[in-house]
């Protein structure tokens, strides 16, 4: 059976952003995470005996790519080539071919790096199955041409793959509009699989005829929503010339997570225990974890932990526990959104603005969705994956709580 691995947005040797204050051991782990994730990709490709690897752009984080990133990348490609595994590479907006410095004069024999300006195609056979991979790299960072329009149609019975770093859906997708195209552009050429890069949250845009897939980035880089959770690649098996559902494979070394815990009936020690358990490496596939947590809800503990000193003590204790975990857990931030217990039924019975506020917020969906539909496209694009979902009940509950806090006072 034909099997291949598809990854994108490696951003090798990228600095981790928006995280600070960590000790030297955590700093070293974060610095090496993207390179170790690449090593895991190579190991996985070898262990799964894939026929080829597709790398859909942004191999490096910038035009001035570092030497150790290039050496590590070349070493991985060399190992794959020596094991008979082909690799196909395109470059994207972060690592365009004609901008920046390259220390690699020659790639191994089974590596094809597609050049810019013109779509390249490579035909080969895997156990009797003819395969054609088509791809094109960015020449410069600000590539706004629809590169998908350049891809040639499939003309034979081979298994055709398109390899492209692009934003499918234009500005409305919420992502930077590099090489913008539509699903219709991708479907018109008759390929079997589109291996895309650029979007860091894994997603399948079209299921079959063709499969159109973003695998997400290889290693999370910050606490942003699109960078959280498992990261890695997909492995795809092709049976009788038709791809099966892509299988996500986690390859990340450090995982970024956000937790929310309600104080409820907790005391301080039980709250610490719940936070520790939720962030433990065992709960995140054994990975090291960078965590931001939100302590929320109403209960007696609210008054006990109003003091800034006590809140600092809680964070210090969590960091101490994290340092002693089986893999490091770094508590980057602890946000407090607790409040005294309020009886909403009592508030609804009041003949005042608060009662009217609750009545309004408990109306139909149109109360919640109108604002997001009114956002300019530019704002929605900037928010991207971070744009809140107004249908999320947690978002609604938080909005109501914040409104009541502003009207009644957070401590009343």
N, C-alpha and C positions, 0 to 999 in steps of 0.2 A: 504494500500500500504506500502510495506517495504521501509524504509527511513533510511539512515545512514550518518554520518559526517566523513570526512577524513581530517586529519591535519597532519602536520609534522614540524620538525625543530622549536620547540617552544623556545629553547635556554632560558629557564626561568632564570630571573635575570641576563641576559647577559649585560655586559657594552656596551654602544654605543661607537663606535670607529670613529676616523677621524673627530670628531666634537669638537670644543673647543671654549672657550671664553664666553660661555653662562652664564646668571645670575642664581642665586640659584633656582628660580621657574622653569626654563627650565631644570636645572640639575635634579631636583626631578621628573619632568615629564618623562624625558628620563630614569631615573633609574627604575621607576615603570612600564614603558610601556609594557614590555613583560608579567609581572604578570597580569596587567589589561586586556591585550589581551586574556590571558588564562581565566580570569573570563568571558569575553565576549563569548568565545567559549562555556563554560559551560552553560551560559544563552541561547545561540542560540540552543544548543542541546536540552535543556529543552523546549524552546518555539516552536521549530519545531517538537517536539515529535519524535525524531529519536529513532530507536531501539537500535543502538549501535554507538560507537565512535571508530575510528581507529586512533592511534597515531604512525606514522611511523618513530620514532627514533629522536635522539638529543633532548630529552625532556629538558635536562640541557645543559649548555654551556661547561662544563668540568668535568673531573673525580672528582675534589674536589667541588662537587655541594654544594651550600649554603643551610643553614638551612631554611631560609625564603622561598626559592624556593621550597624545598621539602614539607614544611608545606602547602604552597598554592596549590601545585599540589595535595597533598593528600586530602585537603579540597574539591577541585573540583571533584575529583573522588568519594569522599564520597557522595556528593550531587547527582551526576549522579546515583550512585548505589541505593541510597534511593528513587530515582524517577523511578527505574526499568530500567534504561538505562545501558546497558553493555558497558564496555570499554576494548579495546585491545591495549596493549602497547608493542613496541619493542624498544630496545636501539641501538644507532648507534655509530659512531666513536667518537663523543664528550662525550658520557656518557656510555661507555662500562660497562657491569655488573661487571666484575671482577677487575676493576680498580677504585679507588676512594672510597669515603665513602657514606654510605646510612644510614639515620636516620629512615627510614620507615621499621618497623619490619614486618608489615602485611598490605596487601591491603584489601579494602572492598570486599564483597562477589562477586559482579558482575564485578570485575576487573580481567582480565587475563594478567599478564606480562609474555611474552614468554621468556624462558631461552635461553642461548647460547648453541652451540655445536650440538643441534638436533632440527629440526623443530617440533614445537608443533601444535596440531590441536584441535579445540574446536567446537563441533556440538551443535546446539540448533535450536529452532523453533520460528518463529515470525509470528503469525496469520496464522498458517498452512503452512508457507513457511520454509522448512528446509534450514539452513545456516551452512556453515563450514568456519571458519576463521583459516588460517594457518600462522604461523609467527616464526621468529627466531631473537634473539638479538645478538649483538656483545659481545664476551667475552673480547676482548682487542681492543684498538683503531686501531692499524694497522692490520686490517682484509682485506686481499687481496684475499682471497678465493672466488670463485664464489658460494655464498650461494644459489643462485636461483637453482643451479643444485641439491640441496638437497630436494626441495619441492616435495611431493608425487603427483601423478596424481589424478585428480578428477575421482571418481569411481561410482558416483550415480547421481541422478537428483537434488541434492541440489544446492544452490547458493554458489559458492566457491570464497573466497577472499584470496589473498596472501598479507601479510603485511611484507614489507621489506625496509630496508635502504640500498640503493645501487646506484651505478653509471651505468646506462644503456648506453652502447655504447663505453666503454673503454676510453683510453686516447684521442681519437679524439673528444669526447664529450666536452672537455674543462674543465672537473671537476675532482677533486681529485679522484683517482681510488680505492675507497673503495668498496669491494664486487662487483667487476665488472661483468657485465653480458650483454647479448644481448636480443633483443626483441624475438628472436627465443627461447632462454632459457625460457622466461616467457610464450610464447604461447604453448609450448609443453605439459604443464600439464593440459590444458583444463579448466582453471579457468575462471570466469566471470569478475573479477575485480582485478587489482593489485594496491594496495595502497602503493605508494612509498614515500620515503623521501630521502633527501640529497641535491637535487638541489633546490636552493632558488627562482628561477624564475618559476612561475606556468606554466605548460605545459602538454598537452595531447600527449603522444607518440604513442598511438594506440587507434582508435575509434571503440570499439565493437569487441567482440570475440577474445580476451578480451579487456576491457578498461584498459589502462595502463596510470596512472595519477600521476604526481607530483603536489601537491596543492601549492607548494611554502612555504616559511616560514611564521610563524604566525604574526610576527612583524618585520618590517625593522630594521636593526641594524647599518647602516652607509649610506653615500651618494653614495656608489658604484652602478653602473647600475643595478645589480641583486637585490639590496635591495630597489630600488625606487618603487614608485607607490603603489596601493592598495595591502594589504597583508591580509591573513586570511586562510580560509579553503574552502572545497567544500562540498556541500550537494548533495547526490545521491539518487534518487528515483528508485526503482526496480518495474517494472510492468510486471506481468506474467513471472517472473524469469529473465527478461532482464533489465539491467541498462539503464536509460535514461541519456542524456547528463549531466555531472556533473555541478552543479550550483555554481559559485564562490560566496563566502560570505566574504565581507571585515570585519575583526575583529580588525584591527590595531588601536592603540591609537594615535601614532605619525606617520606621513607620511613623507618620504624623497622624495624630488622632485628636479629636475633640470630644470630651465627655460632658454630660449633664447629669447631676445628681441632686435629688430633692432632699432637703433636710428632714422633712416628714417628722417622724418620732425619734430621729437619731440623737444620740449624745455625741460629744466630740470624738471619742475613741471609735465608736461604731461608724461615724462618718469617715474617719481616716481609713478604717478597714475597707469600707466599700470603695472608696476612691482608689486605694492601693490594689484591690482585686480587679477592678475594671481596667486599670492601666497596666497590669502585669504582663510581661512578655508572653506568658502562657495563654493569655487571652488574644494575642495578636501573632499567632503562628511562630512564637519564639523570637520575634524580632525585638531589637532595641526600639524604644518608643520615645518620641517627643510628644508630650501631651499638654493640651490646654483644657482646663476644666472649668465648668460653670456650676457653682453651687447655688441652687435656687429653691423656690418653694416657700411655704409658710410653716412656721412651727416655733416651739419654745426656744430652739437653738439660735434663732435670729438675734434675740437680745443678748445672749451669751457671747456671740461672736461679732458684735458691733465694733468692738475695739480693734483698731488697726494693728496693735501689738499682738493680739491673739490671732488675728488672721495671718500675720507674718509667721507666727509660731507654727500654725497649721501647714503653711507652705514649706517651712524649713524641715518639718518632720517628714512631709511627703518626699522632699528631695533626699533626705537621709535614707529613707526606705528604698527610694529608686536607685540609689548608689549601691545598695546591697542586693538588688534583684539579680536573677540569673543572667540577664542581659540588661544593660543600663536603661533606666527610665529617667528621662529628664522632664521635670515639671516646669514647663516654660512659663505658664501663667495660670493663676487661680482667680477667677472672677466671681464676685459675690453679688447675687441678685435675690437675696432672701428678703422676706418681709414678715411682719406679724400675721398671725392667722386672722383672716377676715371672713365674716359670714356674708356671702354674696346675697343670700335671700333677704337678710336684714337691709342691705344696701338697696336692693330693688324696691323694697317697701317704702323707702324714703321718698318724699315728694319734693325732690330737688334735682339739681343738675347731674349728680352722681347716678341717680336712678335712670334719668334720661340717657346718660352715656351708656349704661349697661344695656338698656333696651335697644339702642341703636346698634351697638356692636354685636348683638345677638340676632340681628336681622339676616337677610339673605346674603348669598355669595357676592351680589353686586356691591355690597358695602366694602368688601375686601379687595375685589379685583380691579376696580375702576382706576386706581392710582397707577398700577403697573402698566395698564394698557395706554395710559396717557404719557408714559415716559418717552422722551425723544429717543430715536434709534441710537444716537451717539452715546447717550447715558446707558442704555441697555447693553451696548457693545462693551463699554468700559466695565460694567458690572460683570458681564460674562457669566461664568458658572456661579459667581457669588451673589447673583440676584436672588433675593428670597422668594420662596414660593408662597403666594398668598393663600393657597389652599391648605397649607401645612397647619394642622391644629396647634402645634407647638408655637409657631409664629404668631398665631392669633391670640393664644393665651398670654404670650409674652407682651404683645401689644396692649392688651387689656390691662395687664398688671402695671405696665409702665404708665398708662393713662391714669389709673387709679392712684399710683404713687405720686404723680405730678399734682393731682387734684387734692388728695387727702394727706400727702406727705408720706415718704417711704417708711417712716417709723410709727405711723399711727394705724 
